Amino acid sequence: MARVRFVGAEPVTVPELGNRLVQPDEIVEVPDDRFEGYVCQPANWQSVEEPKTAPAVKKTAAAKTPKGDDD
């Protein structure tokens, strides 16, 4: 789990954290795969501890269309 600090001026309720009330200057743990969703809001959240590993990116093979002799 990554950790972020709430830097807003007033307490906020964070639905993603089970409707937890987060106080100004409080450090909370967030799921690693949601870390970027917090730190992309620098007016509200500050990075304290980044995810230990980068989230896995699922790669899929490009779909191939069969080519017929009639093409």
PDB file of N, CA, C and O in Angstrom:
ATOM      1  N   MET A   1       0.836  -1.184   0.000  1.00  0.00           N
ATOM      2  CA  MET A   1       0.000   0.000   0.000  1.00  0.00           C
ATOM      3  C   MET A   1       0.880   1.247   0.000  1.00  0.00           C
ATOM      4  O   MET A   1       1.888   1.321   0.702  1.00  0.00           O
ATOM      5  N   ALA A   2       0.476   2.207  -0.795  1.00  0.00           N
ATOM      6  CA  ALA A   2       1.160   3.494  -0.851  1.00  0.00           C
ATOM      7  C   ALA A   2       0.594   4.399   0.244  1.00  0.00           C
ATOM      8  O   ALA A   2      -0.462   4.122   0.812  1.00  0.00           O
ATOM      9  N   ARG A   3       1.313   5.478   0.528  1.00  0.00           N
ATOM     10  CA  ARG A   3       0.838   6.412   1.552  1.00  0.00           C
ATOM     11  C   ARG A   3       0.855   7.831   0.996  1.00  0.00           C
ATOM     12  O   ARG A   3       1.783   8.232   0.293  1.00  0.00           O
ATOM     13  N   VAL A   4      -0.196   8.579   1.329  1.00  0.00           N
ATOM     14  CA  VAL A   4      -0.322   9.968   0.905  1.00  0.00           C
ATOM     15  C   VAL A   4      -0.741  10.823   2.101  1.00  0.00           C
ATOM     16  O   VAL A   4      -1.332  10.326   3.060  1.00  0.00           O
ATOM     17  N   ARG A   5      -0.427  12.105   2.026  1.00  0.00           N
ATOM     18  CA  ARG A   5      -0.813  13.056   3.071  1.00  0.00           C
ATOM     19  C   ARG A   5      -1.891  13.972   2.504  1.00  0.00           C
ATOM     20  O   ARG A   5      -1.763  14.478   1.389  1.00  0.00           O
ATOM     21  N   PHE A   6      -2.950  14.181   3.275  1.00  0.00           N
ATOM     22  CA  PHE A   6      -3.995  15.105   2.862  1.00  0.00           C
ATOM     23  C   PHE A   6      -3.555  16.513   3.245  1.00  0.00           C
ATOM     24  O   PHE A   6      -3.313  16.787   4.421  1.00  0.00           O
ATOM     25  N   VAL A   7      -3.450  17.407   2.269  1.00  0.00           N
ATOM     26  CA  VAL A   7      -2.953  18.763   2.524  1.00  0.00           C
ATOM     27  C   VAL A   7      -4.054  19.816   2.403  1.00  0.00           C
ATOM     28  O   VAL A   7      -3.767  21.013   2.394  1.00  0.00           O
ATOM     29  N   GLY A   8      -5.306  19.381   2.311  1.00  0.00           N
ATOM     30  CA  GLY A   8      -6.415  20.322   2.240  1.00  0.00           C
ATOM     31  C   GLY A   8      -6.615  21.035   3.575  1.00  0.00           C
ATOM     32  O   GLY A   8      -6.034  20.652   4.590  1.00  0.00           O
ATOM     33  N   ALA A   9      -7.443  22.073   3.558  1.00  0.00           N
ATOM     34  CA  ALA A   9      -7.658  22.901   4.746  1.00  0.00           C
ATOM     35  C   ALA A   9      -8.745  22.354   5.675  1.00  0.00           C
ATOM     36  O   ALA A   9      -8.718  22.618   6.878  1.00  0.00           O
ATOM     37  N   GLU A  10      -9.693  21.602   5.131  1.00  0.00           N
ATOM     38  CA  GLU A  10     -10.824  21.081   5.902  1.00  0.00           C
ATOM     39  C   GLU A  10     -10.853  19.557   5.817  1.00  0.00           C
ATOM     40  O   GLU A  10     -10.419  18.996   4.811  1.00  0.00           O
ATOM     41  N   PRO A  11     -11.356  18.873   6.850  1.00  0.00           N
ATOM     42  CA  PRO A  11     -11.495  17.409   6.778  1.00  0.00           C
ATOM     43  C   PRO A  11     -12.383  17.016   5.603  1.00  0.00           C
ATOM     44  O   PRO A  11     -13.319  17.734   5.254  1.00  0.00           O
ATOM     45  N   VAL A  12     -12.079  15.863   4.991  1.00  0.00           N
ATOM     46  CA  VAL A  12     -12.884  15.343   3.882  1.00  0.00           C
ATOM     47  C   VAL A  12     -13.224  13.879   4.133  1.00  0.00           C
ATOM     48  O   VAL A  12     -12.473  13.152   4.782  1.00  0.00           O
ATOM     49  N   THR A  13     -14.358  13.470   3.610  1.00  0.00           N
ATOM     50  CA  THR A  13     -14.745  12.068   3.638  1.00  0.00           C
ATOM     51  C   THR A  13     -14.343  11.463   2.308  1.00  0.00           C
ATOM     52  O   THR A  13     -14.694  11.986   1.250  1.00  0.00           O
ATOM     53  N   VAL A  14     -13.605  10.357   2.358  1.00  0.00           N
ATOM     54  CA  VAL A  14     -13.106   9.718   1.134  1.00  0.00           C
ATOM     55  C   VAL A  14     -13.852   8.398   0.933  1.00  0.00           C
ATOM     56  O   VAL A  14     -13.560   7.411   1.607  1.00  0.00           O
ATOM     57  N   PRO A  15     -14.819   8.381   0.004  1.00  0.00           N
ATOM     58  CA  PRO A  15     -15.606   7.166  -0.223  1.00  0.00           C
ATOM     59  C   PRO A  15     -14.756   5.949  -0.574  1.00  0.00           C
ATOM     60  O   PRO A  15     -15.053   4.835  -0.144  1.00  0.00           O
ATOM     61  N   GLU A  16     -13.700   6.164  -1.353  1.00  0.00           N
ATOM     62  CA  GLU A  16     -12.847   5.052  -1.777  1.00  0.00           C
ATOM     63  C   GLU A  16     -12.157   4.372  -0.594  1.00  0.00           C
ATOM     64  O   GLU A  16     -11.743   3.218  -0.697  1.00  0.00           O
ATOM     65  N   LEU A  17     -12.033   5.069   0.504  1.00  0.00           N
ATOM     66  CA  LEU A  17     -11.392   4.502   1.698  1.00  0.00           C
ATOM     67  C   LEU A  17     -12.439   4.102   2.734  1.00  0.00           C
ATOM     68  O   LEU A  17     -12.188   4.168   3.937  1.00  0.00           O
ATOM     69  N   GLY A  18     -13.615   3.685   2.261  1.00  0.00           N
ATOM     70  CA  GLY A  18     -14.673   3.242   3.159  1.00  0.00           C
ATOM     71  C   GLY A  18     -15.335   4.399   3.888  1.00  0.00           C
ATOM     72  O   GLY A  18     -15.697   4.269   5.058  1.00  0.00           O
ATOM     73  N   ASN A  19     -15.497   5.527   3.212  1.00  0.00           N
ATOM     74  CA  ASN A  19     -16.087   6.740   3.783  1.00  0.00           C
ATOM     75  C   ASN A  19     -15.319   7.255   4.996  1.00  0.00           C
ATOM     76  O   ASN A  19     -15.896   7.811   5.930  1.00  0.00           O
ATOM     77  N   ARG A  20     -14.037   7.059   4.957  1.00  0.00           N
ATOM     78  CA  ARG A  20     -13.173   7.504   6.056  1.00  0.00           C
ATOM     79  C   ARG A  20     -13.063   9.028   6.070  1.00  0.00           C
ATOM     80  O   ARG A  20     -12.909   9.652   5.020  1.00  0.00           O
ATOM     81  N   LEU A  21     -13.141   9.621   7.253  1.00  0.00           N
ATOM     82  CA  LEU A  21     -12.946  11.055   7.425  1.00  0.00           C
ATOM     83  C   LEU A  21     -11.443  11.290   7.575  1.00  0.00           C
ATOM     84  O   LEU A  21     -10.818  10.780   8.505  1.00  0.00           O
ATOM     85  N   VAL A  22     -10.875  12.059   6.661  1.00  0.00           N
ATOM     86  CA  VAL A  22      -9.438  12.331   6.668  1.00  0.00           C
ATOM     87  C   VAL A  22      -9.228  13.783   7.078  1.00  0.00           C
ATOM     88  O   VAL A  22      -9.805  14.701   6.495  1.00  0.00           O
ATOM     89  N   GLN A  23      -8.395  13.969   8.086  1.00  0.00           N
ATOM     90  CA  GLN A  23      -8.115  15.294   8.638  1.00  0.00           C
ATOM     91  C   GLN A  23      -6.955  15.951   7.886  1.00  0.00           C
ATOM     92  O   GLN A  23      -6.126  15.254   7.301  1.00  0.00           O
ATOM     93  N   PRO A  24      -6.890  17.288   7.897  1.00  0.00           N
ATOM     94  CA  PRO A  24      -5.744  17.977   7.284  1.00  0.00           C
ATOM     95  C   PRO A  24      -4.431  17.478   7.890  1.00  0.00           C
ATOM     96  O   PRO A  24      -4.332  17.282   9.101  1.00  0.00           O
ATOM     97  N   ASP A  25      -3.443  17.279   7.052  1.00  0.00           N
ATOM     98  CA  ASP A  25      -2.099  16.814   7.418  1.00  0.00           C
ATOM     99  C   ASP A  25      -2.064  15.347   7.861  1.00  0.00           C
ATOM    100  O   ASP A  25      -1.044  14.883   8.372  1.00  0.00           O
ATOM    101  N   GLU A  26      -3.154  14.624   7.673  1.00  0.00           N
ATOM    102  CA  GLU A  26      -3.190  13.203   8.029  1.00  0.00           C
ATOM    103  C   GLU A  26      -2.614  12.365   6.899  1.00  0.00           C
ATOM    104  O   GLU A  26      -2.840  12.654   5.724  1.00  0.00           O
ATOM    105  N   ILE A  27      -1.867  11.323   7.261  1.00  0.00           N
ATOM    106  CA  ILE A  27      -1.297  10.385   6.298  1.00  0.00           C
ATOM    107  C   ILE A  27      -2.183   9.148   6.275  1.00  0.00           C
ATOM    108  O   ILE A  27      -2.517   8.591   7.321  1.00  0.00           O
ATOM    109  N   VAL A  28      -2.561   8.724   5.068  1.00  0.00           N
ATOM    110  CA  VAL A  28      -3.399   7.541   4.915  1.00  0.00           C
ATOM    111  C   VAL A  28      -2.785   6.590   3.898  1.00  0.00           C
ATOM    112  O   VAL A  28      -2.036   7.002   3.012  1.00  0.00           O
ATOM    113  N   GLU A  29      -3.113   5.318   4.040  1.00  0.00           N
ATOM    114  CA  GLU A  29      -2.687   4.317   3.066  1.00  0.00           C
ATOM    115  C   GLU A  29      -3.749   4.212   1.988  1.00  0.00           C
ATOM    116  O   GLU A  29      -4.948   4.215   2.269  1.00  0.00           O
ATOM    117  N   VAL A  30      -3.286   4.118   0.744  1.00  0.00           N
ATOM    118  CA  VAL A  30      -4.186   3.963  -0.398  1.00  0.00           C
ATOM    119  C   VAL A  30      -3.706   2.780  -1.227  1.00  0.00           C
ATOM    120  O   VAL A  30      -2.519   2.452  -1.208  1.00  0.00           O
ATOM    121  N   PRO A  31      -4.610   2.141  -1.953  1.00  0.00           N
ATOM    122  CA  PRO A  31      -4.183   1.021  -2.804  1.00  0.00           C
ATOM    123  C   PRO A  31      -3.134   1.480  -3.817  1.00  0.00           C
ATOM    124  O   PRO A  31      -3.245   2.565  -4.389  1.00  0.00           O
ATOM    125  N   ASP A  32      -2.123   0.650  -4.030  1.00  0.00           N
ATOM    126  CA  ASP A  32      -1.043   0.994  -4.964  1.00  0.00           C
ATOM    127  C   ASP A  32      -1.575   1.395  -6.337  1.00  0.00           C
ATOM    128  O   ASP A  32      -1.077   2.339  -6.950  1.00  0.00           O
ATOM    129  N   ASP A  33      -2.579   0.681  -6.813  1.00  0.00           N
ATOM    130  CA  ASP A  33      -3.085   0.980  -8.153  1.00  0.00           C
ATOM    131  C   ASP A  33      -3.908   2.263  -8.216  1.00  0.00           C
ATOM    132  O   ASP A  33      -4.288   2.685  -9.308  1.00  0.00           O
ATOM    133  N   ARG A  34      -4.193   2.892  -7.086  1.00  0.00           N
ATOM    134  CA  ARG A  34      -4.935   4.151  -7.053  1.00  0.00           C
ATOM    135  C   ARG A  34      -4.068   5.335  -6.635  1.00  0.00           C
ATOM    136  O   ARG A  34      -4.557   6.463  -6.564  1.00  0.00           O
ATOM    137  N   PHE A  35      -2.790   5.093  -6.359  1.00  0.00           N
ATOM    138  CA  PHE A  35      -1.862   6.131  -5.903  1.00  0.00           C
ATOM    139  C   PHE A  35      -1.858   7.343  -6.829  1.00  0.00           C
ATOM    140  O   PHE A  35      -1.938   8.480  -6.362  1.00  0.00           O
ATOM    141  N   GLU A  36      -1.766   7.112  -8.135  1.00  0.00           N
ATOM    142  CA  GLU A  36      -1.721   8.214  -9.109  1.00  0.00           C
ATOM    143  C   GLU A  36      -2.990   9.058  -9.068  1.00  0.00           C
ATOM    144  O   GLU A  36      -2.946  10.257  -9.343  1.00  0.00           O
ATOM    145  N   GLY A  37      -4.107   8.451  -8.730  1.00  0.00           N
ATOM    146  CA  GLY A  37      -5.362   9.183  -8.640  1.00  0.00           C
ATOM    147  C   GLY A  37      -5.378  10.192  -7.508  1.00  0.00           C
ATOM    148  O   GLY A  37      -6.152  11.148  -7.531  1.00  0.00           O
ATOM    149  N   TYR A  38      -4.535   9.981  -6.532  1.00  0.00           N
ATOM    150  CA  TYR A  38      -4.420  10.929  -5.420  1.00  0.00           C
ATOM    151  C   TYR A  38      -3.371  11.996  -5.720  1.00  0.00           C
ATOM    152  O   TYR A  38      -3.660  13.190  -5.638  1.00  0.00           O
ATOM    153  N   VAL A  39      -2.170  11.580  -6.062  1.00  0.00           N
ATOM    154  CA  VAL A  39      -1.081  12.552  -6.230  1.00  0.00           C
ATOM    155  C   VAL A  39      -1.234  13.429  -7.469  1.00  0.00           C
ATOM    156  O   VAL A  39      -0.502  14.407  -7.627  1.00  0.00           O
ATOM    157  N   CYS A  40      -2.167  13.094  -8.340  1.00  0.00           N
ATOM    158  CA  CYS A  40      -2.424  13.983  -9.483  1.00  0.00           C
ATOM    159  C   CYS A  40      -3.249  15.195  -9.047  1.00  0.00           C
ATOM    160  O   CYS A  40      -3.560  16.067  -9.859  1.00  0.00           O
ATOM    161  N   GLN A  41      -3.596  15.242  -7.766  1.00  0.00           N
ATOM    162  CA  GLN A  41      -4.332  16.361  -7.183  1.00  0.00           C
ATOM    163  C   GLN A  41      -3.453  17.052  -6.140  1.00  0.00           C
ATOM    164  O   GLN A  41      -3.741  16.957  -4.947  1.00  0.00           O
ATOM    165  N   PRO A  42      -2.394  17.741  -6.556  1.00  0.00           N
ATOM    166  CA  PRO A  42      -1.423  18.287  -5.599  1.00  0.00           C
ATOM    167  C   PRO A  42      -1.993  19.328  -4.637  1.00  0.00           C
ATOM    168  O   PRO A  42      -1.382  19.591  -3.601  1.00  0.00           O
ATOM    169  N   ALA A  43      -3.124  19.918  -4.940  1.00  0.00           N
ATOM    170  CA  ALA A  43      -3.742  20.861  -4.009  1.00  0.00           C
ATOM    171  C   ALA A  43      -4.374  20.139  -2.826  1.00  0.00           C
ATOM    172  O   ALA A  43      -4.682  20.754  -1.805  1.00  0.00           O
ATOM    173  N   ASN A  44      -4.570  18.800  -2.972  1.00  0.00           N
ATOM    174  CA  ASN A  44      -5.219  18.027  -1.918  1.00  0.00           C
ATOM    175  C   ASN A  44      -4.352  16.934  -1.311  1.00  0.00           C
ATOM    176  O   ASN A  44      -4.464  16.640  -0.121  1.00  0.00           O
ATOM    177  N   TRP A  45      -3.486  16.329  -2.124  1.00  0.00           N
ATOM    178  CA  TRP A  45      -2.728  15.155  -1.672  1.00  0.00           C
ATOM    179  C   TRP A  45      -1.257  15.299  -2.010  1.00  0.00           C
ATOM    180  O   TRP A  45      -0.890  15.878  -3.033  1.00  0.00           O
ATOM    181  N   GLN A  46      -0.421  14.761  -1.131  1.00  0.00           N
ATOM    182  CA  GLN A  46       1.032  14.800  -1.312  1.00  0.00           C
ATOM    183  C   GLN A  46       1.574  13.386  -1.111  1.00  0.00           C
ATOM    184  O   GLN A  46       1.145  12.682  -0.197  1.00  0.00           O
ATOM    185  N   SER A  47       2.494  12.976  -1.942  1.00  0.00           N
ATOM    186  CA  SER A  47       3.090  11.650  -1.833  1.00  0.00           C
ATOM    187  C   SER A  47       3.935  11.548  -0.572  1.00  0.00           C
ATOM    188  O   SER A  47       4.715  12.448  -0.262  1.00  0.00           O
ATOM    189  N   VAL A  48       3.776  10.452   0.147  1.00  0.00           N
ATOM    190  CA  VAL A  48       4.610  10.159   1.317  1.00  0.00           C
ATOM    191  C   VAL A  48       5.445   8.921   1.029  1.00  0.00           C
ATOM    192  O   VAL A  48       6.652   8.903   1.269  1.00  0.00           O
ATOM    193  N   GLU A  49       4.789   7.890   0.513  1.00  0.00           N
ATOM    194  CA  GLU A  49       5.469   6.640   0.168  1.00  0.00           C
ATOM    195  C   GLU A  49       4.844   6.095  -1.102  1.00  0.00           C
ATOM    196  O   GLU A  49       3.664   5.746  -1.117  1.00  0.00           O
ATOM    197  N   GLU A  50       5.624   6.021  -2.158  1.00  0.00           N
ATOM    198  CA  GLU A  50       5.128   5.536  -3.440  1.00  0.00           C
ATOM    199  C   GLU A  50       4.901   4.030  -3.393  1.00  0.00           C
ATOM    200  O   GLU A  50       5.425   3.345  -2.515  1.00  0.00           O
ATOM    201  N   PRO A  51       4.116   3.517  -4.343  1.00  0.00           N
ATOM    202  CA  PRO A  51       3.909   2.068  -4.397  1.00  0.00           C
ATOM    203  C   PRO A  51       5.248   1.352  -4.524  1.00  0.00           C
ATOM    204  O   PRO A  51       6.168   1.852  -5.171  1.00  0.00           O
ATOM    205  N   LYS A  52       5.353   0.190  -3.909  1.00  0.00           N
ATOM    206  CA  LYS A  52       6.605  -0.574  -3.946  1.00  0.00           C
ATOM    207  C   LYS A  52       6.906  -1.093  -5.343  1.00  0.00           C
ATOM    208  O   LYS A  52       8.065  -1.160  -5.752  1.00  0.00           O
ATOM    209  N   THR A  53       5.878  -1.454  -6.058  1.00  0.00           N
ATOM    210  CA  THR A  53       6.047  -1.910  -7.441  1.00  0.00           C
ATOM    211  C   THR A  53       5.045  -1.174  -8.311  1.00  0.00           C
ATOM    212  O   THR A  53       3.951  -0.825  -7.866  1.00  0.00           O
ATOM    213  N   ALA A  54       5.426  -0.948  -9.534  1.00  0.00           N
ATOM    214  CA  ALA A  54       4.521  -0.283 -10.469  1.00  0.00           C
ATOM    215  C   ALA A  54       3.358  -1.213 -10.756  1.00  0.00           C
ATOM    216  O   ALA A  54       3.545  -2.426 -10.850  1.00  0.00           O
ATOM    217  N   PRO A  55       2.154  -0.663 -10.897  1.00  0.00           N
ATOM    218  CA  PRO A  55       1.013  -1.520 -11.215  1.00  0.00           C
ATOM    219  C   PRO A  55       1.251  -2.256 -12.534  1.00  0.00           C
ATOM    220  O   PRO A  55       1.791  -1.691 -13.485  1.00  0.00           O
ATOM    221  N   ALA A  56       0.847  -3.504 -12.574  1.00  0.00           N
ATOM    222  CA  ALA A  56       1.031  -4.307 -13.777  1.00  0.00           C
ATOM    223  C   ALA A  56       0.134  -3.788 -14.883  1.00  0.00           C
ATOM    224  O   ALA A  56      -1.044  -3.502 -14.664  1.00  0.00           O
ATOM    225  N   VAL A  57       0.691  -3.671 -16.053  1.00  0.00           N
ATOM    226  CA  VAL A  57      -0.073  -3.237 -17.210  1.00  0.00           C
ATOM    227  C   VAL A  57      -0.388  -4.477 -18.021  1.00  0.00           C
ATOM    228  O   VAL A  57       0.507  -5.197 -18.466  1.00  0.00           O
ATOM    229  N   LYS A  58      -1.662  -4.709 -18.203  1.00  0.00           N
ATOM    230  CA  LYS A  58      -2.079  -5.891 -18.945  1.00  0.00           C
ATOM    231  C   LYS A  58      -1.944  -5.602 -20.432  1.00  0.00           C
ATOM    232  O   LYS A  58      -2.525  -4.649 -20.950  1.00  0.00           O
ATOM    233  N   LYS A  59      -1.179  -6.428 -21.100  1.00  0.00           N
ATOM    234  CA  LYS A  59      -0.988  -6.276 -22.539  1.00  0.00           C
ATOM    235  C   LYS A  59      -1.748  -7.383 -23.245  1.00  0.00           C
ATOM    236  O   LYS A  59      -1.749  -8.540 -22.822  1.00  0.00           O
ATOM    237  N   THR A  60      -2.381  -7.001 -24.312  1.00  0.00           N
ATOM    238  CA  THR A  60      -3.092  -7.994 -25.118  1.00  0.00           C
ATOM    239  C   THR A  60      -2.537  -7.959 -26.532  1.00  0.00           C
ATOM    240  O   THR A  60      -2.113  -6.915 -27.028  1.00  0.00           O
ATOM    241  N   ALA A  61      -2.547  -9.087 -27.148  1.00  0.00           N
ATOM    242  CA  ALA A  61      -2.052  -9.174 -28.528  1.00  0.00           C
ATOM    243  C   ALA A  61      -3.057  -8.506 -29.455  1.00  0.00           C
ATOM    244  O   ALA A  61      -4.265  -8.550 -29.219  1.00  0.00           O
ATOM    245  N   ALA A  62      -2.556  -7.904 -30.483  1.00  0.00           N
ATOM    246  CA  ALA A  62      -3.433  -7.284 -31.475  1.00  0.00           C
ATOM    247  C   ALA A  62      -4.230  -8.368 -32.175  1.00  0.00           C
ATOM    248  O   ALA A  62      -3.712  -9.439 -32.492  1.00  0.00           O
ATOM    249  N   ALA A  63      -5.486  -8.074 -32.406  1.00  0.00           N
ATOM    250  CA  ALA A  63      -6.347  -9.054 -33.074  1.00  0.00           C
ATOM    251  C   ALA A  63      -5.904  -9.179 -34.541  1.00  0.00           C
ATOM    252  O   ALA A  63      -5.676  -8.187 -35.232  1.00  0.00           O
ATOM    253  N   LYS A  64      -5.797 -10.401 -34.971  1.00  0.00           N
ATOM    254  CA  LYS A  64      -5.419 -10.646 -36.372  1.00  0.00           C
ATOM    255  C   LYS A  64      -6.652 -11.057 -37.128  1.00  0.00           C
ATOM    256  O   LYS A  64      -7.437 -11.886 -36.666  1.00  0.00           O
ATOM    257  N   THR A  65      -6.815 -10.481 -38.279  1.00  0.00           N
ATOM    258  CA  THR A  65      -7.936 -10.866 -39.121  1.00  0.00           C
ATOM    259  C   THR A  65      -7.439 -11.879 -40.136  1.00  0.00           C
ATOM    260  O   THR A  65      -6.408 -11.676 -40.778  1.00  0.00           O
ATOM    261  N   PRO A  66      -8.173 -12.962 -40.275  1.00  0.00           N
ATOM    262  CA  PRO A  66      -7.732 -13.974 -41.241  1.00  0.00           C
ATOM    263  C   PRO A  66      -7.831 -13.429 -42.666  1.00  0.00           C
ATOM    264  O   PRO A  66      -8.797 -12.757 -43.028  1.00  0.00           O
ATOM    265  N   LYS A  67      -6.818 -13.732 -43.453  1.00  0.00           N
ATOM    266  CA  LYS A  67      -6.820 -13.312 -44.848  1.00  0.00           C
ATOM    267  C   LYS A  67      -7.212 -14.487 -45.711  1.00  0.00           C
ATOM    268  O   LYS A  67      -6.651 -15.579 -45.615  1.00  0.00           O
ATOM    269  N   GLY A  68      -8.172 -14.236 -46.542  1.00  0.00           N
ATOM    270  CA  GLY A  68      -8.615 -15.300 -47.454  1.00  0.00           C
ATOM    271  C   GLY A  68      -7.960 -15.158 -48.807  1.00  0.00           C
ATOM    272  O   GLY A  68      -7.312 -14.150 -49.087  1.00  0.00           O
ATOM    273  N   ASP A  69      -8.122 -16.146 -49.636  1.00  0.00           N
ATOM    274  CA  ASP A  69      -7.552 -16.107 -50.981  1.00  0.00           C
ATOM    275  C   ASP A  69      -8.311 -15.145 -51.875  1.00  0.00           C
ATOM    276  O   ASP A  69      -7.826 -14.790 -52.949  1.00  0.00           O
ATOM    277  N   ASP A  70      -9.518 -14.708 -51.445  1.00  0.00           N
ATOM    278  CA  ASP A  70     -10.347 -13.839 -52.269  1.00  0.00           C
ATOM    279  C   ASP A  70      -9.959 -12.378 -52.129  1.00  0.00           C
ATOM    280  O   ASP A  70     -10.529 -11.557 -52.848  1.00  0.00           O
ATOM    281  N   ASP A  71      -9.034 -11.989 -51.260  1.00  0.00           N
ATOM    282  CA  ASP A  71      -8.676 -10.594 -51.031  1.00  0.00           C
ATOM    283  C   ASP A  71      -7.994  -9.988 -52.189  1.00  0.00           C
ATOM    284  O   ASP A  71      -7.630  -8.813 -52.147  1.00  0.00           O
TER     285      ASP A  71
END
